[in-house]
Amino acid sequence: MAITAKIDVEEKDILESLRGFFRDILNVEEIKAVLVPQHLPMKNMVMPTLVTDLNQLDGVDPLAPAFPMNAAKIVSRLTRKPMGGKIAAALRPCEIRAFFELVKLKQGSTDELVLIGIDCLGAYQNNDYSRFVEQNGDQSTIKFYQNILSGKNGEIDGLNLAPACKACEYPVASNADILIGLYGIEVDSQILIQSQTNVGEDLLAQLNLSEINEPGIRQDTVADVIEKRVAYRDEMFGSTREVTDSLEKMTAYLASCVNCYNCRVACPVCYCKECVFVTDVFNHDPSRYLRWANRKGIIKMPTDTVFYHITRLAHMSTACVGCGQCSNACPNDIPVMELFRTVSQRTQEAFEYEAGRSLEEDPPLSVFREEEFPEVVGIN
């Protein structure tokens, strides 16, 4: 039976209460380490940290609007082979969904893992987060979560949430072992904790938390958040389709691409160990560039930029979770996320598939279904 419990928040210090919760988890004998987002002492950034020492959890801050990377890649790296001990990983919903896609591709495992999902309040782009911290210092996270949980849109000091977060219809993890609930909760006094699997139930049972009933307002609050995000998402889809619905428009959309491949590196579900674009396939002979230039009199350098993005779209649109790290990593601020989400939404709808929804769903194109797309394959 699922457990719904609470963490008491003393003196309205929600971050210290969360740190105490992670200390309690690390104190459980079977948990050897926790993977948690934490402030780094050397810079104003929050990064994933693997912690085994209770005294090293003082900087934990899972509510900071910082999202420098999708930690699914880290969890994949930690779990693709036996680790020798169980770890608990605190992740955003999109990170859990991306990790599930990697597990399906045999690039991670849940055997030695407890997934802790946290209601996602959103995040700023990297540069915006740095400015936000510079302006607000130690109060930055408090100012942010109070803004979001009061029903505002996250716009503070002229900074706004990353488009990927504004368009994300999954603010609450539905596939974690344990859920930390914030929406619809009086977080100045308590935080909601729920088990979603037997693994989570077993761990919560060892923490001896006070059980409560989920506040009735929580589901309405979550539904309102999702409604606003879906409205933004659908508007984004429409405007993106309008400016990318031909090869000429797509070329203009991607005109400032320099083939740095940052979006490929940052993408949590771009999974190939060796990418074709960093092999000799695209290491063209110098004379070929001259022949191409002679045909038209001019060619944009570097070449293959549009082909690169179209190939990536064909490669991983069924697995895109919309985390936005592609845009976050782009040095020229190309709205890559908007393009990939727009295409992946249609791809996943065609296959009746949601990336990361469940470990039990086979990825599209990995299995043969006789009833699928008969109008294409000609099966009557």
Kinemage of the C-alpha trace (Angstrom):
@kinemage 1
@onewidth
@group {chain A} dominant
@subgroup {mainchain}
@vectorlist {calphas} color= white
{ca met a 1} P 0.000 0.000 0.000
{ca ala a 2} L 1.346 3.411 -0.964
{ca ile a 3} L 2.560 5.637 1.840
{ca thr a 4} L 1.664 9.332 1.964
{ca ala a 5} L 3.625 11.147 4.645
{ca lys a 6} L 5.138 14.517 5.462
{ca ile a 7} L 8.381 16.194 6.365
{ca asp a 8} L 7.875 18.896 8.974
{ca val a 9} L 9.366 22.258 7.998
{ca glu a 10} L 10.769 24.119 10.973
{ca glu a 11} L 11.137 27.908 10.976
{ca lys a 12} L 9.963 27.940 7.333
{ca asp a 13} L 13.364 26.572 6.276
{ca ile a 14} L 12.317 24.202 3.500
{ca leu a 15} L 15.859 23.631 2.238
{ca glu a 16} L 17.155 22.502 5.620
{ca ser a 17} L 14.159 20.172 5.933
{ca leu a 18} L 14.995 18.626 2.556
{ca arg a 19} L 18.631 18.271 3.585
{ca gly a 20} L 17.497 16.474 6.719
{ca phe a 21} L 15.385 14.150 4.584
{ca phe a 22} L 18.374 13.229 2.424
{ca arg a 23} L 20.503 12.718 5.528
{ca asp a 24} L 17.876 10.302 6.829
{ca ile a 25} L 17.919 8.426 3.512
{ca leu a 26} L 21.716 8.215 3.546
{ca asn a 27} L 21.492 6.834 7.089
{ca val a 28} L 19.499 3.834 5.829
{ca glu a 29} L 21.871 0.878 5.800
{ca glu a 30} L 21.172 -0.265 2.238
{ca ile a 31} L 21.706 3.238 0.756
{ca lys a 32} L 25.400 3.773 0.087
{ca ala a 33} L 25.177 7.191 -1.581
{ca val a 34} L 22.746 9.881 -2.694
{ca leu a 35} L 22.891 11.782 -5.980
{ca val a 36} L 21.578 15.264 -5.277
{ca pro a 37} L 21.818 18.752 -6.832
{ca gln a 38} L 24.079 20.862 -4.684
{ca his a 39} L 25.650 24.321 -4.662
{ca leu a 40} L 29.306 24.198 -5.561
{ca pro a 41} L 31.540 26.293 -3.289
{ca met a 42} L 33.697 27.457 -6.189
{ca lys a 43} L 30.940 29.003 -8.315
{ca asn a 44} L 27.308 30.114 -8.263
{ca met a 45} L 25.990 26.953 -9.877
{ca val a 46} L 24.083 23.905 -8.724
{ca met a 47} L 25.402 20.601 -10.062
{ca pro a 48} L 24.679 16.890 -9.446
{ca thr a 49} L 26.857 15.522 -6.636
{ca leu a 50} L 27.337 11.944 -5.438
{ca val a 51} L 27.493 12.067 -1.649
{ca thr a 52} L 28.450 9.353 0.842
{ca asp a 53} L 29.264 11.595 3.836
{ca leu a 54} L 26.358 12.999 5.849
{ca asn a 55} L 28.399 16.125 6.539
{ca gln a 56} L 28.606 16.896 2.825
{ca leu a 57} L 24.883 17.566 2.352
{ca asp a 58} L 24.826 21.140 3.653
{ca gly a 59} L 24.633 22.654 0.161
{ca val a 60} L 21.803 20.464 -1.200
{ca asp a 61} L 19.309 22.580 -3.121
{ca pro a 62} L 16.884 20.646 -5.357
{ca leu a 63} L 14.601 23.692 -5.642
{ca ala a 64} L 17.145 26.024 -7.231
{ca pro a 65} L 16.072 27.126 -10.734
{ca ala a 66} L 19.337 25.765 -12.127
{ca phe a 67} L 19.437 23.022 -14.739
{ca pro a 68} L 22.980 22.899 -16.181
{ca met a 69} L 22.610 19.319 -17.420
{ca asn a 70} L 20.106 16.475 -17.573
{ca ala a 71} L 21.379 14.122 -14.869
{ca ala a 72} L 19.909 11.065 -16.607
{ca lys a 73} L 23.311 10.703 -18.272
{ca ile a 74} L 24.993 10.650 -14.863
{ca val a 75} L 22.603 8.022 -13.491
{ca ser a 76} L 23.139 5.982 -16.652
{ca arg a 77} L 26.888 6.115 -16.098
{ca leu a 78} L 26.507 5.049 -12.469
{ca thr a 79} L 24.154 2.143 -13.127
{ca arg a 80} L 25.116 0.622 -16.473
{ca lys a 81} L 27.284 -1.890 -14.578
{ca pro a 82} L 26.889 -3.201 -11.005
{ca met a 83} L 27.955 -0.493 -8.578
{ca gly a 84} L 28.260 -2.606 -5.452
{ca gly a 85} L 25.678 -0.660 -3.474
{ca lys a 86} L 22.322 1.056 -3.817
{ca ile a 87} L 22.113 4.801 -4.492
{ca ala a 88} L 19.177 7.206 -4.175
{ca ala a 89} L 18.971 9.800 -6.964
{ca ala a 90} L 16.926 13.009 -6.684
{ca leu a 91} L 15.828 13.979 -10.195
{ca arg a 92} L 13.460 16.247 -12.076
{ca pro a 93} L 10.583 14.491 -13.897
{ca cys a 94} L 12.253 14.978 -17.305
{ca glu a 95} L 15.460 13.448 -15.957
{ca ile a 96} L 13.594 10.342 -14.792
{ca arg a 97} L 11.838 10.041 -18.151
{ca ala a 98} L 15.140 10.364 -20.024
{ca phe a 99} L 16.731 7.753 -17.764
{ca phe a 100} L 13.892 5.337 -18.502
{ca glu a 101} L 14.627 5.706 -22.212
{ca leu a 102} L 18.286 4.907 -21.553
{ca val a 103} L 17.338 1.849 -19.494
{ca lys a 104} L 15.323 0.570 -22.450
{ca leu a 105} L 18.447 0.982 -24.566
{ca lys a 106} L 20.462 -1.092 -22.064
{ca gln a 107} L 22.449 1.960 -20.979
{ca gly a 108} L 21.317 1.979 -17.374
{ca ser a 109} L 19.629 -0.152 -14.747
{ca thr a 110} L 17.214 0.349 -11.864
{ca asp a 111} L 18.515 -2.662 -9.905
{ca glu a 112} L 20.647 -0.638 -7.480
{ca leu a 113} L 18.703 2.587 -7.666
{ca val a 114} L 15.996 4.447 -5.763
{ca leu a 115} L 14.488 7.242 -7.860
{ca ile a 116} L 13.319 10.291 -5.927
{ca gly a 117} L 11.177 12.614 -8.037
{ca ile a 118} L 10.697 16.244 -7.042
{ca asp a 119} L 7.816 18.435 -8.205
{ca cys a 120} L 9.507 20.548 -10.859
{ca leu a 121} L 9.092 24.298 -10.476
{ca gly a 122} L 11.116 24.989 -13.614
{ca ala a 123} L 14.531 26.517 -14.196
{ca tyr a 124} L 16.316 29.389 -15.912
{ca gln a 125} L 18.825 29.101 -18.717
{ca asn a 126} L 22.409 28.851 -17.420
{ca asn a 127} L 23.374 32.479 -18.018
{ca asp a 128} L 20.088 33.722 -16.582
{ca tyr a 129} L 20.538 31.618 -13.452
{ca ser a 130} L 24.012 33.076 -12.902
{ca arg a 131} L 22.582 36.591 -13.099
{ca phe a 132} L 19.698 35.612 -10.817
{ca val a 133} L 22.073 34.365 -8.115
{ca glu a 134} L 24.288 37.424 -8.448
{ca gln a 135} L 21.246 39.639 -7.864
{ca asn a 136} L 19.678 37.645 -5.014
{ca gly a 137} L 22.518 35.762 -3.338
{ca asp a 138} L 21.550 33.289 -0.617
{ca gln a 139} L 17.883 34.227 -0.983
{ca ser a 140} L 17.677 33.253 -4.657
{ca thr a 141} L 16.096 29.803 -4.215
{ca ile a 142} L 13.650 31.054 -1.574
{ca lys a 143} L 12.595 33.951 -3.781
{ca phe a 144} L 12.136 31.582 -6.709
{ca tyr a 145} L 10.048 28.853 -5.098
{ca gln a 146} L 7.859 31.374 -3.296
{ca asn a 147} L 7.162 33.039 -6.646
{ca ile a 148} L 6.240 29.766 -8.377
{ca leu a 149} L 4.207 28.238 -5.555
{ca ser a 150} L 2.216 31.453 -5.152
{ca gly a 151} L 0.911 30.904 -8.694
{ca lys a 152} L 3.193 33.293 -10.562
{ca asn a 153} L 5.078 32.408 -13.741
{ca gly a 154} L 8.655 32.537 -12.498
{ca glu a 155} L 9.467 35.932 -14.020
{ca ile a 156} L 11.733 37.661 -11.520
{ca asp a 157} L 14.078 40.616 -11.997
{ca gly a 158} L 13.408 40.576 -15.736
{ca leu a 159} L 14.404 36.903 -16.024
{ca asn a 160} L 11.999 34.207 -17.125
{ca leu a 161} L 11.873 30.428 -17.090
{ca ala a 162} L 13.501 28.515 -19.921
{ca pro a 163} L 11.020 27.884 -22.756
{ca ala a 164} L 11.384 24.126 -22.241
{ca cys a 165} L 10.122 24.468 -18.675
{ca lys a 166} L 7.252 26.770 -19.664
{ca ala a 167} L 6.174 24.153 -22.240
{ca cys a 168} L 6.612 21.063 -20.044
{ca glu a 169} L 3.368 19.255 -19.241
{ca tyr a 170} L 5.046 16.912 -16.734
{ca pro a 171} L 5.695 18.995 -13.587
{ca val a 172} L 5.098 15.964 -11.340
{ca ala a 173} L 6.944 12.658 -11.621
{ca ser a 174} L 4.577 9.713 -12.014
{ca asn a 175} L 7.262 7.055 -12.298
{ca ala a 176} L 9.570 7.641 -9.315
{ca asp a 177} L 9.985 5.359 -6.322
{ca ile a 178} L 9.442 8.304 -3.967
{ca leu a 179} L 7.816 11.646 -4.783
{ca ile a 180} L 8.564 14.927 -3.022
{ca gly a 181} L 5.421 17.031 -3.441
{ca leu a 182} L 5.357 20.838 -3.418
{ca tyr a 183} L 2.363 21.956 -5.498
{ca gly a 184} L -0.753 22.527 -3.405
{ca ile a 185} L 1.221 22.086 -0.170
{ca glu a 186} L 1.763 24.625 2.605
{ca val a 187} L 5.521 24.310 2.275
{ca asp a 188} L 6.243 26.724 5.113
{ca ser a 189} L 5.049 24.001 7.480
{ca gln a 190} L 5.355 20.665 5.653
{ca ile a 191} L 6.440 18.846 2.491
{ca leu a 192} L 4.528 15.938 0.998
{ca ile a 193} L 6.306 12.594 0.596
{ca gln a 194} L 4.705 9.715 -1.311
{ca ser a 195} L 5.802 6.229 -2.303
{ca gln a 196} L 4.960 5.271 -5.885
{ca thr a 197} L 6.512 1.785 -5.971
{ca asn a 198} L 7.248 -1.069 -3.604
{ca val a 199} L 10.886 0.049 -3.504
{ca gly a 200} L 9.826 3.507 -2.360
{ca glu a 201} L 7.373 2.104 0.141
{ca asp a 202} L 10.043 -0.078 1.730
{ca leu a 203} L 12.430 2.870 2.069
{ca leu a 204} L 9.821 5.260 3.493
{ca ala a 205} L 8.771 2.614 6.008
{ca gln a 206} L 12.283 2.786 7.458
{ca leu a 207} L 12.155 6.574 7.896
{ca asn a 208} L 9.182 6.550 10.303
{ca leu a 209} L 7.593 9.674 8.879
{ca ser a 210} L 4.174 10.868 10.032
{ca glu a 211} L 1.517 9.725 7.578
{ca ile a 212} L -1.065 12.200 6.279
{ca asn a 213} L -3.764 12.448 3.640
{ca glu a 214} L -2.894 14.242 0.438
{ca pro a 215} L -4.438 17.749 0.529
{ca gly a 216} L -7.441 17.935 -1.775
{ca ile a 217} L -6.166 21.141 -3.369
{ca arg a 218} L -2.996 19.463 -4.637
{ca gln a 219} L -4.515 17.785 -7.703
{ca asp a 220} L -6.344 20.976 -8.689
{ca thr a 221} L -3.130 22.969 -8.358
{ca val a 222} L -1.185 20.509 -10.501
{ca ala a 223} L -3.972 20.487 -13.111
{ca asp a 224} L -3.856 24.293 -13.294
{ca val a 225} L -0.073 24.270 -13.782
{ca ile a 226} L -0.371 21.687 -16.559
{ca glu a 227} L -3.165 23.625 -18.295
{ca lys a 228} L -1.045 26.773 -18.472
{ca arg a 229} L 1.997 24.889 -19.711
{ca val a 230} L 0.039 23.026 -22.390
{ca ala a 231} L -1.366 26.323 -23.648
{ca tyr a 232} L 2.146 27.739 -23.932
{ca arg a 233} L 3.382 24.503 -25.537
{ca asp a 234} L 0.675 24.450 -28.203
{ca glu a 235} L 1.309 28.095 -29.084
{ca met a 236} L 5.025 27.263 -29.347
{ca phe a 237} L 4.264 24.317 -31.648
{ca gly a 238} L 2.209 26.515 -33.945
{ca ser a 239} L 4.781 29.293 -34.246
{ca thr a 240} L 7.633 26.803 -34.746
{ca arg a 241} L 5.812 24.932 -37.519
{ca glu a 242} L 5.152 28.225 -39.267
{ca val a 243} L 8.869 29.085 -39.494
{ca thr a 244} L 10.170 25.574 -40.314
{ca asp a 245} L 7.604 24.131 -42.763
{ca ser a 246} L 9.898 24.182 -45.789
{ca leu a 247} L 13.537 23.458 -46.474
{ca glu a 248} L 14.187 27.118 -47.135
{ca lys a 249} L 12.651 28.131 -43.804
{ca met a 250} L 14.469 25.349 -41.969
{ca thr a 251} L 17.754 26.514 -43.477
{ca ala a 252} L 17.082 30.042 -42.242
{ca tyr a 253} L 16.042 28.738 -38.800
{ca leu a 254} L 19.364 26.901 -38.427
{ca ala a 255} L 21.492 29.471 -40.264
{ca ser a 256} L 23.747 30.283 -37.305
{ca cys a 257} L 24.578 26.631 -36.541
{ca val a 258} L 28.364 26.126 -36.427
{ca asn a 259} L 28.334 22.316 -36.090
{ca cys a 260} L 29.697 22.448 -32.556
{ca tyr a 261} L 27.491 19.427 -31.725
{ca asn a 262} L 26.850 20.807 -28.239
{ca cys a 263} L 23.169 19.897 -28.570
{ca arg a 264} L 24.099 16.282 -29.287
{ca val a 265} L 26.427 16.126 -26.297
{ca ala a 266} L 23.873 17.754 -23.970
{ca cys a 267} L 20.942 15.612 -25.117
{ca pro a 268} L 20.313 12.853 -22.541
{ca val a 269} L 18.766 10.472 -25.076
{ca cys a 270} L 21.229 10.932 -27.942
{ca tyr a 271} L 22.724 7.608 -27.036
{ca cys a 272} L 25.128 6.362 -29.750
{ca lys a 273} L 28.607 5.615 -28.450
{ca glu a 274} L 30.051 6.844 -31.743
{ca cys a 275} L 28.182 9.522 -33.641
{ca val a 276} L 28.340 9.364 -37.427
{ca phe a 277} L 28.940 13.111 -37.525
{ca val a 278} L 32.293 12.782 -35.746
{ca thr a 279} L 33.556 10.025 -38.047
{ca asp a 280} L 35.245 10.283 -41.426
{ca val a 281} L 31.862 10.131 -43.167
{ca phe a 282} L 31.626 13.919 -42.874
{ca asn a 283} L 35.333 14.601 -43.094
{ca his a 284} L 34.973 15.671 -46.712
{ca asp a 285} L 37.847 15.898 -49.155
{ca pro a 286} L 38.884 19.543 -49.653
{ca ser a 287} L 38.209 19.366 -53.398
{ca arg a 288} L 34.569 18.515 -52.710
{ca tyr a 289} L 33.975 21.888 -51.039
{ca leu a 290} L 35.319 23.619 -54.130
{ca arg a 291} L 33.042 21.592 -56.427
{ca trp a 292} L 30.022 22.447 -54.271
{ca ala a 293} L 30.948 26.134 -54.336
{ca asn a 294} L 31.392 26.032 -58.107
{ca arg a 295} L 27.830 24.763 -58.592
{ca lys a 296} L 26.215 27.763 -56.922
{ca gly a 297} L 29.002 30.261 -56.677
{ca ile a 298} L 28.678 30.249 -52.887
{ca ile a 299} L 28.145 27.763 -50.042
{ca lys a 300} L 27.672 28.396 -46.347
{ca met a 301} L 30.444 27.089 -44.152
{ca pro a 302} L 30.439 24.843 -42.255
{ca thr a 303} L 28.365 22.533 -44.443
{ca asp a 304} L 26.003 19.747 -43.347
{ca thr a 305} L 24.403 21.805 -40.564
{ca val a 306} L 20.798 21.302 -41.680
{ca phe a 307} L 21.466 17.671 -42.537
{ca tyr a 308} L 22.914 17.183 -39.050
{ca his a 309} L 19.760 18.422 -37.328
{ca ile a 310} L 17.410 16.516 -39.630
{ca thr a 311} L 19.389 13.342 -38.956
{ca arg a 312} L 19.156 13.906 -35.218
{ca leu a 313} L 15.431 14.499 -35.496
{ca ala a 314} L 14.973 11.215 -37.335
{ca his a 315} L 17.248 9.483 -34.862
{ca met a 316} L 15.793 10.469 -31.503
{ca ser a 317} L 12.451 12.271 -31.879
{ca thr a 318} L 10.709 9.173 -30.478
{ca ala a 319} L 12.775 9.526 -27.283
{ca cys a 320} L 12.830 13.313 -26.783
{ca val a 321} L 11.619 14.298 -23.297
{ca gly a 322} L 11.680 18.054 -23.939
{ca cys a 323} L 14.213 18.902 -21.233
{ca gly a 324} L 15.636 21.771 -23.305
{ca gln a 325} L 19.301 21.020 -22.733
{ca cys a 326} L 19.909 21.256 -26.499
{ca ser a 327} L 18.958 24.945 -26.470
{ca asn a 328} L 20.746 25.484 -23.167
{ca ala a 329} L 23.989 24.259 -24.745
{ca cys a 330} L 23.745 26.159 -28.033
{ca pro a 331} L 26.382 28.933 -28.220
{ca asn a 332} L 24.370 30.863 -30.815
{ca asp a 333} L 20.979 30.691 -29.092
{ca ile a 334} L 19.234 28.700 -31.834
{ca pro a 335} L 15.814 27.604 -30.494
{ca val a 336} L 16.683 23.934 -30.976
{ca met a 337} L 14.312 22.747 -28.269
{ca glu a 338} L 11.302 24.304 -29.956
{ca leu a 339} L 12.079 22.461 -33.196
{ca phe a 340} L 12.776 19.110 -31.575
{ca arg a 341} L 9.747 19.220 -29.298
{ca thr a 342} L 7.475 20.184 -32.175
{ca val a 343} L 8.654 17.280 -34.318
{ca ser a 344} L 8.905 14.759 -31.463
{ca gln a 345} L 5.362 15.511 -30.326
{ca arg a 346} L 4.010 14.466 -33.719
{ca thr a 347} L 6.319 11.455 -33.924
{ca gln a 348} L 5.322 10.156 -30.514
{ca glu a 349} L 1.635 10.758 -31.175
{ca ala a 350} L 1.935 8.742 -34.403
{ca phe a 351} L 3.322 5.785 -32.462
{ca glu a 352} L 0.974 6.351 -29.478
{ca tyr a 353} L 4.086 6.585 -27.340
{ca glu a 354} L 5.262 8.927 -24.596
{ca ala a 355} L 8.989 8.984 -24.002
{ca gly a 356} L 9.851 7.870 -20.477
{ca arg a 357} L 6.288 7.117 -19.441
{ca ser a 358} L 6.964 3.517 -18.496
{ca leu a 359} L 9.749 0.951 -18.544
{ca glu a 360} L 7.220 -1.562 -19.853
{ca glu a 361} L 6.653 0.244 -23.170
{ca asp a 362} L 8.971 -0.817 -25.981
{ca pro a 363} L 10.486 2.082 -27.939
{ca pro a 364} L 8.980 2.660 -31.392
{ca leu a 365} L 10.739 0.831 -34.221
{ca ser a 366} L 12.223 -1.701 -31.773
{ca val a 367} L 9.368 -4.199 -32.222
{ca phe a 368} L 7.118 -5.215 -35.104
{ca arg a 369} L 3.385 -4.614 -34.725
{ca glu a 370} L 1.309 -6.028 -37.529
{ca glu a 371} L -1.521 -3.564 -36.947
{ca glu a 372} L 0.730 -0.500 -37.033
{ca phe a 373} L 0.621 1.892 -40.019
{ca pro a 374} L -1.120 -0.469 -42.467
{ca glu a 375} L -1.572 2.428 -44.885
{ca val a 376} L 2.228 2.661 -45.137
{ca val a 377} L 3.302 -0.974 -45.254
{ca gly a 378} L 0.351 -2.176 -47.332
{ca ile a 379} L -0.909 -4.902 -44.976
{ca asn a 380} L -4.662 -5.492 -45.309
